[in-house]
Amino acid sequence: MSLHSSQMGRGGHRDDRRRRLLTEDHTVDADSGGIATPERASRRSRVSRHKSENYGDAEFLNETLRLTELIPRRILTFAVLLKVSLLAIAGLAALYIWSPNFTPGNSTRAVMFDLAVSGSLGAWFSSLLLLTATVFTVVTYSVRRHKVDDYHGHYGVWLWGAVGWFLMATDSASSLHQGVQQIAVSLSGTKVIGDGSIWWVVPAVMMLGAIGSRLLVDMWSSRLSSGALIAAGLAYAFALVGFYRVLPLESATYQVLLVQVALLTGHLMLAAAMGMHARYVIHDAEGLIPRRVAKVKRERASNKRGAKPLKGEAAASASENAAGRERSSDEDSEEKESDDSSDDAWLAVDPPHATTSPILKRVQPSSAAAAVGSSATSANPESAESKLNKLDRKALKKKLLDERLKREQRKASSW
């Protein structure tokens, strides 16, 4: 009885929830004016599709992991994964060397330990690393394509990178390059150089060079990811050098080991570069990357010509001299503006004896300004360092001109 009542309670709760959902579906929006718009119809159809008979409303889909959550967020996690992967490469190399000792009666090694065979553990690990790099590249593309200032669509190179790494993973598992080599030699009738490996080496180098260089330009803002990508390129170059026996070794076993270990290291660094840059673009999208302050460019011509910057007291004195020159140029420009109407400058000089009016003396504009500044300073000691503004100069000039006219009228009346 209690079990039945509990089941009925749960069913009643689901019925209430279903009733609310159906009510929300049939509610008419006030903005649409009671008309069922196509957008509302599509929304209802999407809701009805999510009502599964086996999973209900499938709310758990909102709680599942997203693709971006597969990217490690801590550098320590990348360091641990790199260390484990390097130990795995070292273990594969040890198995390749010691595998003939496992079968004393047979000098050949097992296929799973032979790094030069496509069905070995080394080929599987190479394919795994390249598929990991493909997933990281797809995550970077999904975030990078939303960058606001990428007006030319440069994010498309990440999709090409994902395609390139996927082809490399397929080649590691199935030896596509050997099939391309055989088909090219049979169609052309020539091996060109050596065993005909040039037919797949040149396209592979061109593809990796084009995609890798373009990715490096886009990744340059992240020093860790760009450094890992450069390390991957160096490892691939070292593997190519070992493949063509530019550095010949005494034993063929060590020659193959050199090439395969270099390839595995290149695949590992490629996966690390793609993973660290995926982490970088996610942090950048979340606003966790601090903005870089642009350096202030020097605008002086002396620094542009290569002159050494001044330091200490010399720099301070140079800045004071520059400020003094600017102030003097400003004063000269103000004096020129005030003296546009007339070139004459008159100064009131107190006579040695007591008279009714002061004596007017004609002076040069520069000396008149200096004299006016000195008289204003003596009249008001508290503002000794203050300067007369433009209105004060005009008022003083008008006063001096009025006194000059009165003086000339007195002289004319005396005649």
NULUM-737350 format. One record per residue: residue number from 1; residue in one letter; z, y negated, x negated of N, C-alpha, C in turn. Coordinates in steps of 0.2 Angstrom, whole numbers, plus 5000, padded with zeros to 4 digits. Layout:
resi,resn,nw,nv,nu,caw,cav,cau,cw,cv,cu
NUM,A,Z,Y,X,Z,Y,X,Z,Y,X
...
***
This chain:
resi,resn,nw,nv,nu,caw,cav,cau,cw,cv,cu
1,M,5000,5006,4996,5000,5000,5000,5000,4994,4996
2,S,5004,4994,4991,5004,4988,4986,4998,4987,4982
3,L,4995,4993,4980,4989,4993,4977,4983,4990,4981
4,H,4983,4992,4987,4978,4990,4992,4979,4982,4993
5,S,4985,4980,4994,4986,4973,4995,4984,4969,4989
6,S,4986,4971,4983,4984,4967,4977,4976,4967,4977
7,Q,4973,4972,4978,4965,4972,4978,4963,4967,4984
8,M,4966,4967,4989,4964,4962,4994,4965,4955,4992
9,G,4971,4954,4988,4972,4947,4986,4967,4945,4981
10,R,4965,4950,4976,4959,4948,4972,4953,4947,4975
11,G,4951,4951,4980,4945,4950,4984,4945,4943,4988
12,G,4951,4941,4991,4951,4935,4994,4950,4929,4989
13,H,4953,4930,4983,4952,4924,4978,4945,4924,4977
14,R,4941,4930,4976,4934,4929,4974,4930,4926,4980
15,D,4932,4928,4986,4929,4926,4992,4929,4918,4993
16,D,4935,4916,4991,4936,4908,4991,4932,4905,4986
17,R,4932,4908,4980,4928,4905,4975,4920,4905,4977
18,R,4918,4911,4980,4911,4911,4982,4909,4906,4987
19,R,4914,4905,4992,4913,4900,4997,4913,4893,4994
20,R,4917,4891,4989,4916,4885,4986,4909,4884,4983
21,L,4907,4889,4980,4901,4889,4976,4895,4888,4981
22,L,4895,4891,4987,4890,4891,4992,4890,4884,4995
23,T,4896,4881,4996,4897,4874,4999,4894,4869,4994
24,E,4895,4870,4988,4893,4865,4983,4885,4866,4983
25,D,4882,4872,4984,4875,4872,4983,4872,4869,4989
26,H,4875,4869,4995,4872,4866,5001,4874,4859,5003
27,T,4878,4856,4998,4880,4849,4999,4874,4845,4998
28,V,4873,4840,5002,4867,4835,5001,4870,4829,4997
29,D,4866,4828,4992,4868,4822,4988,4866,4815,4992
30,A,4871,4811,4991,4870,4804,4995,4864,4800,4992
31,D,4863,4801,4985,4858,4797,4982,4851,4799,4984
32,S,4850,4806,4986,4844,4808,4988,4842,4807,4995
33,G,4847,4804,4999,4846,4802,5006,4845,4808,5010
34,G,4848,4814,5009,4848,4819,5013,4841,4824,5012
35,I,4837,4822,5007,4831,4826,5006,4832,4831,5001
36,A,4830,4837,5001,4830,4842,4996,4825,4841,4991
37,T,4827,4838,4985,4822,4836,4980,4820,4843,4976
38,P,4814,4843,4972,4813,4849,4968,4818,4850,4963
39,E,4821,4845,4960,4826,4846,4955,4832,4849,4958
40,R,4834,4848,4964,4840,4851,4967,4838,4858,4969
41,A,4832,4860,4971,4830,4866,4972,4829,4871,4966
42,S,4827,4868,4960,4827,4871,4954,4834,4873,4951
43,R,4839,4868,4952,4846,4869,4950,4849,4875,4954
44,R,4847,4875,4961,4850,4880,4965,4847,4887,4963
45,S,4841,4887,4961,4838,4893,4959,4841,4896,4953
46,R,4842,4891,4948,4846,4893,4942,4852,4896,4943
47,V,4856,4893,4948,4863,4895,4949,4862,4902,4952
48,S,4858,4903,4957,4857,4910,4960,4855,4915,4955
49,R,4851,4913,4950,4849,4918,4945,4855,4920,4941
50,H,4860,4916,4940,4866,4918,4936,4871,4922,4940
51,K,4870,4923,4946,4874,4927,4950,4872,4934,4950
52,S,4874,4937,4945,4872,4944,4944,4877,4949,4948
53,E,4874,4955,4950,4877,4960,4953,4883,4963,4949
54,N,4881,4963,4942,4886,4967,4938,4890,4962,4934
55,Y,4888,4956,4933,4892,4951,4929,4895,4945,4932
56,G,4893,4945,4939,4896,4939,4942,4892,4933,4940
57,D,4896,4927,4939,4893,4921,4938,4892,4920,4930
58,A,4894,4925,4926,4893,4925,4919,4895,4919,4915
59,E,4901,4918,4917,4904,4912,4913,4906,4913,4906
60,F,4906,4920,4904,4908,4922,4897,4902,4920,4893
61,L,4896,4918,4896,4890,4916,4891,4892,4909,4888
62,N,4896,4905,4891,4898,4899,4888,4903,4899,4883
63,E,4906,4905,4882,4911,4906,4877,4908,4911,4871
64,T,4902,4913,4871,4899,4917,4866,4898,4913,4860
65,L,4897,4916,4854,4896,4912,4848,4889,4909,4848
66,R,4888,4903,4846,4882,4900,4845,4879,4902,4838
67,L,4872,4901,4837,4869,4903,4831,4872,4898,4825
68,T,4874,4892,4826,4876,4888,4821,4883,4890,4819
69,E,4887,4894,4823,4894,4896,4821,4893,4902,4816
70,L,4888,4905,4815,4887,4910,4810,4887,4907,4803
71,I,4886,4901,4802,4886,4897,4795,4893,4896,4793
72,P,4895,4899,4787,4902,4897,4785,4903,4890,4783
73,R,4909,4887,4785,4910,4880,4784,4914,4878,4778
74,R,4916,4883,4774,4920,4882,4768,4917,4884,4762
75,I,4917,4880,4757,4914,4882,4751,4917,4888,4748
76,L,4923,4889,4749,4927,4895,4746,4924,4901,4749
77,T,4922,4901,4755,4918,4907,4758,4912,4908,4755
78,F,4908,4903,4753,4902,4904,4750,4903,4907,4743
79,A,4908,4905,4739,4910,4907,4733,4912,4914,4733
80,V,4916,4916,4738,4918,4923,4738,4911,4928,4740
81,L,4907,4926,4744,4901,4929,4746,4896,4930,4740
82,L,4896,4925,4736,4892,4925,4730,4895,4930,4725
83,K,4901,4930,4724,4905,4934,4719,4904,4941,4721
84,V,4904,4943,4728,4903,4950,4730,4896,4952,4729
85,S,4891,4947,4730,4884,4949,4730,4882,4950,4722
86,L,4885,4946,4718,4884,4947,4711,4887,4954,4708
87,L,4893,4956,4711,4895,4962,4709,4891,4968,4712
88,A,4888,4967,4718,4884,4972,4721,4877,4973,4716
89,I,4875,4967,4714,4869,4967,4709,4871,4971,4703
90,A,4876,4970,4700,4879,4973,4694,4880,4981,4695
91,G,4882,4982,4701,4883,4989,4703,4876,4993,4704
92,L,4871,4990,4707,4864,4993,4707,4861,4993,4700
93,A,4862,4989,4696,4860,4989,4689,4863,4995,4685
94,A,4870,4996,4686,4873,5001,4683,4871,5008,4686
95,L,4869,5009,4692,4867,5015,4695,4860,5016,4693
96,Y,4856,5011,4692,4849,5012,4689,4849,5015,4682
97,I,4854,5013,4678,4854,5015,4671,4857,5022,4671
98,W,4863,5023,4674,4866,5029,4674,4864,5035,4678
99,S,4859,5034,4683,4857,5039,4688,4854,5045,4685
100,P,4851,5045,4679,4848,5051,4676,4854,5056,4674
101,N,4860,5053,4672,4865,5057,4670,4868,5061,4676
102,F,4867,5059,4682,4869,5063,4688,4866,5070,4688
103,T,4860,5070,4686,4856,5077,4686,4855,5079,4679
104,P,4859,5083,4676,4858,5084,4669,4851,5088,4667
105,G,4849,5092,4672,4843,5096,4671,4837,5092,4672
106,N,4837,5086,4675,4831,5082,4677,4832,5075,4674
107,S,4827,5073,4670,4827,5066,4667,4826,5061,4672
108,T,4823,5062,4677,4821,5057,4682,4827,5055,4686
109,R,4827,5049,4689,4832,5047,4693,4830,5047,4701
110,A,4835,5048,4705,4834,5048,4712,4831,5042,4715
111,V,4827,5043,4720,4823,5037,4723,4828,5031,4725
112,M,4834,5033,4728,4838,5028,4730,4841,5023,4725
113,F,4841,5026,4719,4844,5022,4713,4838,5019,4709
114,D,4832,5020,4710,4826,5017,4707,4825,5010,4709
115,L,4826,5005,4706,4825,4998,4708,4818,4996,4709
116,A,4813,5000,4706,4806,4998,4706,4803,5002,4712
117,V,4806,5006,4716,4803,5009,4722,4805,5005,4728
118,S,4801,5005,4733,4802,5001,4739,4807,5004,4743
119,G,4809,5011,4743,4814,5014,4747,4820,5015,4744
120,S,4822,5011,4739,4828,5011,4735,4834,5007,4738
121,L,4840,5007,4736,4845,5003,4738,4844,4996,4736
122,G,4840,4995,4730,4839,4988,4728,4834,4985,4732
123,A,4829,4988,4735,4824,4985,4739,4828,4984,4746
124,W,4832,4988,4748,4836,4987,4754,4840,4980,4754
125,F,4843,4980,4748,4848,4974,4747,4843,4967,4746
126,S,4838,4968,4743,4833,4962,4742,4831,4960,4749
127,S,4829,4965,4754,4827,4963,4760,4832,4960,4764
128,L,4839,4963,4763,4844,4960,4767,4846,4953,4765
129,L,4845,4951,4758,4846,4944,4756,4841,4939,4759
130,L,4835,4942,4759,4829,4937,4761,4830,4936,4769
131,L,4832,4942,4773,4833,4941,4780,4838,4936,4781
132,T,4844,4936,4777,4849,4931,4778,4847,4924,4777
133,A,4843,4923,4771,4840,4917,4770,4835,4915,4776
134,T,4832,4919,4779,4828,4917,4785,4832,4915,4791
135,V,4837,4918,4792,4842,4916,4798,4845,4909,4796
136,F,4847,4908,4790,4850,4902,4788,4845,4896,4789
137,T,4838,4898,4787,4833,4893,4788,4831,4891,4795
138,V,4832,4896,4799,4831,4895,4806,4836,4890,4809
139,V,4842,4892,4807,4848,4887,4809,4847,4880,4807
140,T,4845,4879,4801,4844,4873,4798,4838,4869,4802
141,Y,4833,4873,4803,4827,4870,4807,4830,4868,4814
142,S,4834,4872,4817,4836,4870,4824,4840,4864,4824
143,V,4844,4862,4819,4848,4856,4818,4844,4850,4815
144,R,4840,4852,4810,4836,4847,4807,4831,4843,4811
145,R,4828,4847,4816,4823,4844,4820,4825,4838,4825
146,H,4832,4838,4825,4835,4832,4829,4837,4826,4825
147,K,4835,4826,4819,4836,4820,4815,4832,4814,4818
148,V,4836,4808,4819,4833,4802,4822,4828,4799,4818
149,D,4828,4799,4812,4824,4795,4808,4818,4799,4805
150,D,4817,4805,4807,4811,4809,4805,4805,4808,4809
151,Y,4802,4802,4808,4796,4800,4813,4790,4804,4811
152,H,4789,4807,4805,4783,4811,4803,4784,4818,4804
153,G,4790,4821,4807,4790,4828,4808,4791,4832,4802
154,H,4794,4830,4797,4795,4834,4791,4799,4840,4791
155,Y,4803,4840,4797,4807,4846,4798,4803,4852,4799
156,G,4796,4852,4800,4792,4858,4801,4792,4862,4795
157,V,4794,4860,4789,4793,4864,4783,4799,4869,4783
158,W,4804,4868,4787,4809,4873,4787,4807,4879,4791
159,L,4802,4878,4796,4799,4884,4800,4795,4888,4795
160,W,4791,4884,4791,4787,4887,4786,4791,4891,4781
161,G,4797,4888,4779,4801,4892,4775,4804,4898,4778
162,A,4805,4898,4784,4808,4904,4787,4802,4910,4787
163,V,4796,4908,4789,4791,4912,4789,4789,4915,4782
164,G,4790,4911,4777,4789,4913,4770,4794,4918,4768
165,W,4801,4917,4769,4806,4922,4767,4805,4928,4771
166,F,4803,4928,4778,4802,4934,4781,4797,4938,4778
167,L,4791,4935,4776,4786,4939,4773,4789,4942,4766
168,M,4793,4939,4763,4795,4941,4757,4800,4947,4758
169,A,4804,4947,4763,4808,4952,4765,4804,4958,4767
170,T,4799,4957,4771,4794,4963,4773,4791,4966,4767
171,D,4789,4962,4762,4786,4965,4756,4792,4969,4752
172,S,4798,4966,4752,4803,4970,4748,4804,4977,4751
173,A,4803,4977,4757,4805,4984,4761,4798,4988,4761
174,S,4792,4986,4761,4786,4990,4762,4781,4989,4756
175,S,4783,4985,4751,4778,4984,4745,4771,4982,4748
176,L,4771,4976,4751,4765,4973,4754,4760,4971,4748
177,H,4763,4969,4742,4759,4966,4737,4755,4971,4734
178,Q,4758,4978,4734,4753,4983,4731,4747,4984,4735
179,G,4748,4984,4742,4743,4985,4746,4737,4980,4745
180,V,4740,4973,4745,4735,4968,4744,4731,4968,4737
181,Q,4735,4971,4732,4732,4972,4726,4726,4977,4726
182,Q,4728,4983,4729,4723,4988,4730,4716,4986,4734
183,I,4718,4982,4739,4712,4980,4743,4708,4975,4740
184,A,4711,4970,4736,4707,4965,4733,4703,4968,4727
185,V,4706,4973,4723,4702,4976,4718,4696,4980,4720
186,S,4697,4984,4726,4692,4988,4729,4686,4983,4732
187,L,4688,4977,4735,4683,4973,4737,4679,4969,4732
188,S,4683,4967,4727,4680,4963,4722,4677,4967,4716
189,G,4679,4973,4715,4677,4977,4710,4679,4975,4703
190,T,4684,4971,4703,4687,4969,4696,4694,4968,4697
191,K,4698,4969,4691,4705,4968,4691,4707,4961,4688
192,V,4702,4958,4686,4703,4951,4683,4707,4952,4676
193,I,4713,4953,4677,4718,4953,4671,4723,4959,4672
194,G,4723,4963,4667,4728,4969,4667,4726,4974,4673
195,D,4732,4975,4677,4731,4980,4682,4729,4977,4689
196,G,4727,4971,4689,4725,4968,4695,4730,4964,4699
197,S,4736,4964,4696,4742,4961,4700,4741,4953,4701
198,I,4736,4950,4697,4735,4943,4698,4732,4942,4705
199,W,4730,4947,4709,4727,4945,4715,4733,4944,4720
200,W,4739,4946,4719,4745,4944,4723,4750,4940,4720
201,V,4750,4939,4713,4754,4935,4710,4752,4927,4711
202,V,4746,4926,4711,4744,4919,4711,4745,4916,4719
203,P,4743,4920,4724,4745,4918,4731,4753,4917,4732
204,A,4756,4922,4729,4764,4921,4730,4767,4915,4726
205,V,4764,4914,4720,4767,4908,4717,4765,4902,4720
206,M,4759,4901,4723,4757,4895,4726,4761,4894,4733
207,M,4762,4900,4736,4766,4899,4742,4773,4897,4741
208,L,4776,4900,4736,4783,4898,4734,4784,4891,4732
209,G,4779,4890,4727,4779,4883,4724,4778,4877,4730
210,A,4773,4878,4734,4772,4873,4740,4778,4873,4744
211,I,4781,4878,4747,4786,4878,4751,4793,4876,4748
212,G,4794,4879,4742,4800,4877,4738,4800,4870,4736
213,S,4795,4867,4734,4795,4860,4731,4796,4855,4737
214,R,4793,4857,4743,4794,4852,4749,4801,4853,4752
215,L,4804,4859,4751,4811,4860,4754,4816,4856,4749
216,L,4814,4856,4742,4818,4853,4738,4819,4846,4739
217,V,4813,4843,4741,4813,4836,4742,4817,4834,4749
218,D,4817,4838,4753,4821,4837,4759,4828,4839,4758
219,M,4830,4843,4753,4837,4845,4752,4840,4841,4747
220,W,4837,4836,4744,4839,4833,4738,4846,4829,4740
221,S,4847,4827,4746,4853,4824,4748,4860,4828,4747
222,S,4859,4835,4747,4864,4840,4746,4863,4842,4739
223,R,4868,4841,4734,4868,4843,4727,4869,4850,4727
224,L,4873,4853,4731,4874,4860,4730,4868,4865,4732
225,S,4866,4863,4738,4860,4867,4740,4854,4866,4736
226,S,4852,4860,4734,4847,4859,4729,4847,4862,4723
227,G,4854,4862,4720,4855,4865,4714,4854,4873,4714
228,A,4856,4876,4720,4855,4883,4721,4848,4885,4722
229,L,4844,4880,4725,4837,4882,4725,4833,4881,4719
230,I,4835,4876,4714,4832,4876,4708,4834,4882,4704
231,A,4840,4885,4704,4842,4891,4701,4838,4897,4703
232,A,4837,4897,4710,4832,4902,4712,4825,4902,4709
233,G,4823,4896,4709,4816,4895,4706,4816,4898,4699
234,L,4821,4896,4695,4822,4898,4688,4822,4906,4687
235,A,4826,4909,4692,4827,4916,4692,4820,4919,4693
236,Y,4816,4917,4698,4809,4919,4700,4805,4919,4694
237,A,4805,4913,4690,4801,4912,4684,4803,4917,4679
238,F,4809,4918,4678,4811,4923,4673,4809,4930,4675
239,A,4809,4932,4681,4806,4938,4683,4799,4939,4682
240,L,4795,4933,4683,4788,4933,4682,4786,4934,4674
241,V,4791,4931,4670,4790,4932,4663,4791,4939,4661
242,G,4796,4942,4664,4798,4949,4662,4792,4954,4665
243,F,4789,4952,4670,4784,4956,4673,4778,4957,4669
244,Y,4776,4951,4666,4770,4951,4662,4772,4952,4654
245,R,4778,4954,4653,4780,4956,4646,4779,4951,4641
246,V,4781,4945,4643,4781,4939,4638,4786,4940,4633
247,L,4792,4943,4636,4798,4945,4632,4798,4952,4632
248,P,4795,4956,4627,4795,4963,4628,4801,4966,4625
249,L,4804,4971,4628,4810,4975,4626,4808,4982,4624
250,E,4813,4985,4620,4811,4991,4617,4810,4997,4622
251,S,4814,4997,4627,4814,5002,4632,4811,5000,4639
252,A,4807,5004,4642,4804,5002,4648,4809,5002,4654
253,T,4814,5005,4653,4820,5005,4658,4823,4998,4658
254,Y,4824,4995,4652,4827,4989,4652,4822,4983,4654
255,Q,4816,4985,4653,4811,4980,4655,4811,4980,4663
256,V,4811,4985,4666,4811,4985,4674,4817,4982,4676
257,L,4823,4984,4673,4829,4981,4675,4830,4974,4674
258,L,4826,4971,4669,4826,4964,4668,4823,4960,4674
259,V,4817,4963,4676,4813,4960,4681,4817,4961,4688
260,Q,4819,4967,4690,4823,4968,4696,4829,4964,4697
261,V,4833,4964,4691,4839,4960,4692,4838,4952,4693
262,A,4833,4950,4689,4831,4943,4690,4828,4942,4697
263,L,4824,4946,4700,4822,4945,4707,4828,4945,4712
264,L,4833,4950,4711,4839,4950,4715,4843,4944,4715
265,T,4844,4941,4709,4847,4935,4708,4844,4929,4711
266,G,4837,4929,4711,4833,4924,4714,4834,4924,4722
267,H,4834,4930,4724,4835,4931,4732,4842,4929,4734
268,L,4847,4931,4730,4854,4929,4731,4854,4921,4731
269,M,4852,4918,4726,4852,4910,4726,4848,4907,4731
270,L,4843,4910,4733,4839,4907,4739,4843,4908,4745
271,A,4846,4913,4746,4850,4914,4752,4856,4909,4752
272,A,4859,4908,4746,4865,4903,4745,4862,4896,4747
273,A,4856,4895,4744,4854,4888,4745,4852,4886,4752
274,M,4849,4891,4756,4848,4890,4763,4855,4890,4767
275,G,4860,4894,4765,4866,4894,4769,4870,4887,4768
276,M,4870,4885,4761,4874,4879,4760,4870,4873,4763
277,H,4864,4873,4763,4861,4867,4767,4861,4867,4774
278,A,4861,4873,4777,4863,4874,4784,4870,4871,4786
279,R,4875,4873,4781,4881,4870,4782,4881,4862,4781
280,Y,4877,4860,4777,4877,4852,4776,4874,4849,4782
281,V,4868,4851,4785,4865,4848,4790,4870,4848,4796
282,I,4874,4854,4797,4878,4854,4803,4884,4849,4802
283,H,4886,4848,4796,4892,4843,4795,4889,4836,4796
284,D,4883,4835,4794,4879,4829,4795,4879,4827,4802
285,A,4877,4832,4806,4876,4831,4813,4882,4830,4816
286,E,4888,4833,4814,4894,4831,4817,4898,4825,4814
287,G,4894,4822,4810,4897,4815,4807,4903,4816,4802
288,L,4903,4822,4798,4908,4824,4793,4905,4822,4786
289,I,4899,4820,4785,4897,4818,4779,4898,4810,4778
290,P,4901,4808,4773,4903,4801,4772,4896,4797,4771
291,R,4896,4791,4773,4890,4787,4772,4890,4784,4765
292,R,4884,4784,4762,4884,4782,4755,4882,4774,4755
293,V,4887,4771,4751,4886,4763,4751,4880,4762,4746
294,A,4875,4758,4749,4870,4756,4744,4872,4751,4739
295,K,4869,4752,4733,4871,4748,4727,4868,4741,4728
296,V,4872,4736,4726,4870,4729,4726,4865,4728,4721
297,K,4859,4726,4722,4854,4724,4717,4855,4717,4714
298,R,4855,4717,4708,4856,4710,4704,4849,4706,4706
299,E,4850,4700,4708,4845,4695,4709,4843,4690,4704
300,R,4847,4690,4699,4846,4685,4694,4840,4687,4689
301,A,4836,4683,4687,4830,4684,4683,4832,4687,4676
302,S,4838,4685,4674,4840,4687,4667,4841,4694,4667
303,N,4844,4697,4672,4846,4704,4673,4840,4708,4674
304,K,4835,4705,4678,4829,4709,4679,4825,4709,4672
305,R,4825,4704,4668,4822,4705,4661,4825,4709,4656
306,G,4831,4712,4658,4835,4716,4654,4840,4713,4650
307,A,4842,4707,4652,4848,4704,4649,4854,4708,4650
308,K,4859,4708,4646,4865,4712,4647,4870,4707,4651
309,P,4873,4711,4656,4878,4707,4660,4884,4704,4656
310,L,4886,4698,4658,4892,4695,4655,4898,4698,4657
311,K,4903,4698,4653,4910,4701,4654,4915,4696,4653
312,G,4921,4697,4657,4927,4693,4655,4926,4686,4656
313,E,4928,4682,4651,4928,4674,4652,4921,4672,4652
314,A,4917,4675,4648,4910,4673,4648,4907,4673,4655
315,A,4908,4678,4659,4905,4679,4666,4909,4674,4670
316,A,4915,4672,4669,4918,4667,4673,4916,4661,4672
317,S,4915,4659,4666,4912,4652,4664,4905,4651,4667
318,A,4901,4657,4666,4894,4657,4669,4894,4656,4676
319,S,4898,4659,4680,4899,4658,4687,4901,4651,4689
320,E,4906,4648,4685,4908,4641,4686,4902,4636,4685
321,N,4898,4637,4680,4893,4633,4678,4888,4633,4684
322,A,4886,4639,4686,4881,4640,4691,4884,4637,4698
323,A,4890,4637,4699,4893,4634,4705,4893,4627,4704
324,G,4894,4624,4698,4894,4617,4697,4886,4614,4698
325,R,4882,4618,4696,4875,4616,4696,4873,4616,4704
326,E,4875,4621,4708,4873,4621,4715,4877,4615,4718
327,R,4883,4613,4717,4886,4608,4720,4883,4601,4718
328,S,4881,4600,4712,4877,4594,4710,4870,4594,4713
329,S,4867,4599,4714,4860,4599,4717,4861,4597,4725
330,D,4867,4600,4728,4868,4598,4735,4870,4591,4735
331,E,4874,4588,4731,4875,4581,4731,4869,4576,4730
332,D,4865,4578,4725,4858,4575,4724,4854,4575,4730
333,S,4854,4581,4734,4850,4581,4740,4852,4576,4745
334,E,4859,4576,4746,4862,4572,4751,4861,4565,4749
335,E,4862,4563,4743,4860,4556,4741,4853,4554,4743
336,K,4848,4558,4741,4841,4557,4743,4840,4556,4750
337,E,4844,4560,4754,4843,4559,4761,4846,4552,4764
338,S,4851,4550,4761,4854,4544,4763,4851,4538,4760
339,D,4847,4539,4755,4843,4533,4752,4836,4533,4754
340,D,4834,4537,4759,4827,4537,4761,4824,4530,4764
341,S,4828,4526,4767,4826,4520,4770,4826,4514,4765
342,S,4830,4514,4760,4829,4509,4755,4831,4511,4748
343,D,4828,4508,4743,4830,4511,4736,4835,4507,4733
344,D,4837,4501,4736,4843,4497,4733,4849,4500,4734
345,A,4854,4499,4730,4861,4501,4731,4866,4495,4729
346,W,4870,4493,4733,4875,4487,4732,4882,4490,4732
347,L,4886,4487,4728,4893,4489,4727,4897,4482,4727
348,A,4903,4483,4731,4907,4477,4731,4912,4477,4726
349,V,4912,4472,4721,4916,4472,4716,4921,4466,4717
350,D,4928,4467,4716,4933,4462,4716,4932,4457,4711
351,P,4932,4450,4712,4931,4445,4707,4938,4444,4703
352,P,4938,4442,4697,4944,4441,4693,4949,4435,4697
353,H,4946,4431,4700,4950,4425,4703,4950,4426,4711
354,A,4955,4423,4714,4955,4424,4722,4949,4420,4725
355,T,4945,4423,4729,4940,4420,4733,4940,4423,4740
356,T,4936,4420,4744,4936,4422,4751,4932,4429,4752
357,S,4927,4430,4748,4923,4436,4749,4922,4439,4742
358,P,4921,4446,4742,4919,4450,4736,4912,4448,4733
359,I,4911,4450,4727,4905,4449,4724,4901,4455,4724
360,L,4894,4455,4727,4890,4461,4727,4886,4461,4721
361,K,4886,4467,4719,4882,4469,4712,4878,4475,4714
362,R,4871,4474,4711,4866,4479,4712,4867,4484,4706
363,V,4867,4490,4708,4867,4495,4703,4862,4501,4705
364,Q,4862,4506,4700,4857,4511,4701,4861,4516,4707
365,P,4857,4520,4710,4859,4524,4715,4864,4529,4713
366,S,4863,4532,4707,4868,4537,4704,4874,4534,4702
367,S,4874,4528,4699,4880,4525,4697,4884,4522,4703
368,A,4880,4520,4708,4883,4517,4714,4887,4523,4718
369,A,4884,4529,4718,4888,4535,4721,4894,4536,4717
370,A,4893,4536,4710,4899,4537,4706,4905,4532,4707
371,A,4903,4526,4708,4907,4520,4709,4911,4521,4716
372,V,4907,4522,4721,4909,4523,4728,4914,4529,4728
373,G,4913,4535,4724,4917,4540,4724,4924,4538,4720
374,S,4923,4534,4715,4929,4532,4711,4934,4528,4715
375,S,4930,4523,4719,4934,4518,4723,4938,4522,4729
376,A,4934,4527,4732,4937,4531,4737,4943,4535,4735
377,T,4942,4537,4729,4948,4541,4726,4954,4537,4724
378,S,4953,4531,4722,4958,4526,4720,4962,4524,4727
379,A,4958,4523,4732,4961,4521,4739,4965,4526,4742
380,N,4963,4532,4741,4966,4538,4744,4968,4543,4739
381,P,4973,4543,4735,4975,4547,4729,4975,4555,4732
382,E,4978,4556,4738,4979,4562,4740,4973,4566,4741
383,S,4967,4563,4743,4961,4566,4743,4956,4565,4737
384,A,4959,4565,4731,4955,4564,4725,4949,4568,4724
385,E,4950,4575,4726,4945,4579,4725,4940,4580,4731
386,S,4941,4576,4736,4937,4577,4742,4931,4572,4741
387,K,4925,4574,4745,4919,4570,4744,4918,4567,4751
388,L,4914,4561,4750,4912,4558,4756,4906,4562,4760
389,N,4907,4562,4766,4902,4566,4770,4896,4561,4771
390,K,4891,4564,4774,4885,4560,4776,4886,4554,4780
391,L,4890,4554,4785,4891,4549,4790,4895,4543,4786
392,D,4900,4545,4782,4904,4540,4778,4899,4536,4774
393,R,4894,4539,4770,4890,4536,4766,4885,4531,4770
394,K,4883,4533,4776,4879,4529,4780,4882,4523,4782
395,A,4889,4524,4784,4893,4518,4786,4894,4513,4781
396,L,4895,4516,4775,4896,4511,4769,4890,4508,4767
397,K,4885,4511,4768,4878,4508,4766,4877,4502,4771
398,K,4878,4503,4778,4877,4498,4783,4881,4492,4782
399,K,4887,4493,4780,4892,4488,4778,4890,4484,4773
400,L,4887,4487,4767,4885,4483,4761,4879,4479,4763
401,L,4874,4482,4767,4868,4478,4769,4870,4472,4773
402,D,4875,4473,4778,4877,4467,4782,4880,4462,4778
403,E,4884,4463,4773,4887,4458,4768,4881,4455,4764
404,R,4876,4459,4762,4871,4456,4758,4867,4451,4762
405,L,4866,4453,4769,4862,4448,4773,4866,4441,4774
406,K,4873,4442,4775,4877,4436,4776,4877,4432,4770
407,R,4877,4435,4764,4877,4431,4758,4870,4427,4757
408,E,4865,4431,4759,4858,4427,4758,4858,4422,4763
409,Q,4861,4422,4769,4861,4417,4774,4865,4411,4772
410,R,4870,4412,4768,4874,4407,4766,4871,4403,4760
411,K,4867,4407,4756,4863,4403,4751,4858,4399,4754
412,A,4854,4402,4759,4849,4398,4762,4852,4392,4766
413,S,4858,4392,4769,4860,4386,4772,4863,4381,4767
414,S,4865,4383,4761,4867,4378,4756,4861,4374,4753
415,W,4855,4377,4753,4849,4373,4751,4847,4368,4756
***
